[in-house]
Amino acid sequence: MQLALAGETVEYADTLQPLTEELLTRACHEGNRDAYLALEHFLYDQGRHRDAEALTPPPEPPAPHDLAQLLHDAAAGDATALERLRKVVSRRNETFRQIAAAAFTASPVLWSWPTKLARVGAPELVEPLLRAGADSSDRQARELLVSLLDDQERTHEAEAVLRAVSATDMYALNTLFHRLWPHRPRTAREVLTEAAQAGHILNVLTVLRPLTYGGRLPRDRRFAITAIRVLARLGYEPA
């Protein structure tokens, strides 16, 4: 814009002003308020006062507490909200992260938005939002993401989501352990070891203790008691 207004002798000078105006106009339509102010200045500087005064400023971005409502409006089939949500998800910007973080802050009655989005023809929006929610440590988002991946028979991806937090999260540890045991005992032991090393020994004992009462298989009880004895020898007081 500065180059177009400076009157400098440059290559393709006759296209510089139209190009500048087009770029600023597009940015305005995308909601960029800085571009709106720049375009207003650009038009006034050329003496095009009527054009400048006819500009419509972009709407103010929604406040953070409105973002959850945008998601629920889109899930309810609101075409405007759905189109805006598609743009937000495609950009993966700060608004996207805020929506993912706010997705489960409203009433639990509204937590069915993943199912509703799929029904209104936008299933591709569900997984990115759930993953972003899971990345921000939202347990509900993580549980629904695991369920979604399981429904799609993407079992290893579901287990990877749980493994990422199983060392510190009780639900993830318990769920993952019972997925692995007794079919993959080595990995199951690794998961428990990681949680113990992270200092969450009570989580480990909570997983093991029910097996000491009599597991589904004879080796369940034997494994649980052996594991607790090992933890006790390592100096973990609760064990």
MOQUINOR-V916829 format. One record per backbone hydrogen bond with DSSP energy under -1.0 kcal/mol. CO is the residue of the C=O (numbers start at 1). NH is the residue of the N-H. If there is no record, write none. Layout:
CO,NH ; CO,NH
This chain:
1,5 ; 2,6 ; 10,13 ; 12,15 ; 15,19 ; 16,20 ; 17,21 ; 18,22 ; 19,23 ; 20,24 ; 21,25 ; 22,26 ; 23,27 ; 24,28 ; 25,29 ; 26,30 ; 27,32 ; 28,31 ; 32,36 ; 33,37 ; 34,38 ; 35,39 ; 36,40 ; 37,41 ; 38,42 ; 39,43 ; 40,44 ; 41,45 ; 43,48 ; 44,47 ; 47,49 ; 48,52 ; 49,53 ; 50,54 ; 52,55 ; 63,66 ; 64,67 ; 66,70 ; 67,71 ; 68,72 ; 69,73 ; 70,74 ; 71,75 ; 72,76 ; 73,78 ; 74,77 ; 78,82 ; 79,83 ; 80,84 ; 81,85 ; 82,86 ; 83,87 ; 84,88 ; 85,89 ; 86,90 ; 87,91 ; 88,92 ; 93,97 ; 94,98 ; 95,99 ; 96,100 ; 97,101 ; 98,102 ; 102,105 ; 107,110 ; 108,111 ; 110,113 ; 112,116 ; 113,117 ; 114,118 ; 115,119 ; 116,120 ; 117,122 ; 118,121 ; 122,125 ; 123,126 ; 125,129 ; 126,130 ; 127,131 ; 128,132 ; 129,133 ; 130,134 ; 131,135 ; 132,136 ; 133,138 ; 134,137 ; 138,142 ; 139,143 ; 140,144 ; 141,145 ; 142,146 ; 143,147 ; 144,148 ; 145,149 ; 146,150 ; 147,151 ; 148,152 ; 149,154 ; 150,153 ; 154,158 ; 155,159 ; 156,160 ; 157,161 ; 158,162 ; 159,163 ; 160,164 ; 162,165 ; 162,166 ; 165,168 ; 165,169 ; 169,173 ; 170,174 ; 171,175 ; 172,176 ; 173,177 ; 174,178 ; 176,180 ; 177,181 ; 180,184 ; 184,188 ; 185,189 ; 186,190 ; 187,191 ; 188,192 ; 189,193 ; 190,194 ; 191,195 ; 192,196 ; 193,197 ; 194,198 ; 195,200 ; 196,199 ; 200,204 ; 201,205 ; 202,206 ; 203,207 ; 204,208 ; 205,209 ; 208,211 ; 209,212 ; 211,214 ; 217,220 ; 218,222 ; 219,223 ; 220,224 ; 221,225 ; 222,226 ; 223,227 ; 224,228 ; 225,229 ; 226,230 ; 227,231 ; 228,232 ; 229,233 ; 230,234 ; 231,236 ; 232,235
